[in-house]
Amino acid sequence: MITQLLKNFNSYGFQYDLLDWYYENKRDLPWRENQDPYKVWVSEIMLQQTKVDTVIPYFHRFLDKFPTVYELAKADEQEVLKTWEGLGYYSRAKNLQSAVKEVVETYEGKVPDNPEELGALKGVGPYTKGAILSIAYNQPEPAVDGNVMRVFSRILKIEDDIAQAKTRKKMEAIVREVISKDDPSSFNQAIMDLGATICTPKSPACLLCPVQDYCRAFEEGVQEELPVKKKAKKQKTMAYTVLLIKNQKGDYVIEKRPDSGLLANLWQFPMVPFSEIGEENVEKWMRQEYGLSLELKEKKGDLTHVFSHIKWELEIFEAETTEEKADDGRLTLVSQEELKDYPFPVSHQKMMKYL
């Protein structure tokens, strides 16, 4: 199948024109200053589901605080989450730190250049593995993400659904055949840049494309119909009442989320499942669930926060308590000034303005 797809495809010409364009036009990105595998690794984890412009300041801040695997390995998890705060998908940070600890303990601080060892690290999937091996170690390994699948779907006019795992494997096989053996690091980064700047999801700039001559979709005028991707399932909506609870000293009640699942180990203002109990039962629910007596005050606002698979509809209420300490192990009372020391998800950061 791969042989048939690449029949009459000029791989060497494609490599030459792509790399010639890349050397002249590559984006100036901080993780490209050298081929340090740790920096490449951090950048690739941050770039998952996140735009380059958003990542750059986080990358600088993260590397300032954890410049090598050793600093990250010995850091407190809450400090790591605080540094990651606002970037989202927090399991990425936890998995990265867990994997870095293994690198320090098992590989004496050297990020493995062996595919099996690297791929066995927590949070290192096929794409991240390929990116590190190719970009940092210059090995001809495929690094296939959405950008890469879009580019090759158009170049080779592939009409398979890119949401399916078998299509990703097919794309990996194709890239393995087409990748430059002389400069795989630049080849993979060139495909990423091409997808980000020219072969974009909508309205691709085909007339500016350095590999237009090789593109079968452009030749047939179907570039905007590719790639094929079936729509994901509809997001589940969940409604909560969020409580900004203050005691007479001016301290606020905050809650630590469970150590697994969505937003694990981050802090938040207590959230009551509104759709299950109704507003009239909030005070009773907090007493039963947390042993915390409070009085509900005025509503401060509404907030919608969208994750990839669920949507939170949040009603934000002010509340007062006479408690001087929180009895439940999940809750703690902190001053408004101390709030900045705790890692909060973006949705709850946005509520700070109501305090």
ABEGO torsion letter per residue (X at the ends): XAAAAABGBBAAAAAAAAAAAAAAABBBBAAAABABAAAAAAAAAAABGBBAAAAAAAAAAAAAABABAAAAAABBAAAAAAAABGAEGAAAAAAAAAAAAAAAAAAGGBBBABAAAAAABBGBBAAAAAAAAAAAAGBBBBBBBAAAAAAAAAAAGBABBAABAAAAAAAAAAAAAABBAABAAAAAAAAAAAAAAABBABGBBAAABAAAAABAAAAAGAAAAOBBBBBBBBBBBBBBBBBBBBBAAGBBBBBBBBABEBGBGBBBBBBBBAAAAEAAAAAAAAAAAAGBBBBBBBBAEBBBBBBAABBBBBBBBBBBBABABBABAABBBBBAAAAAABBBBAAAAAAAAAX
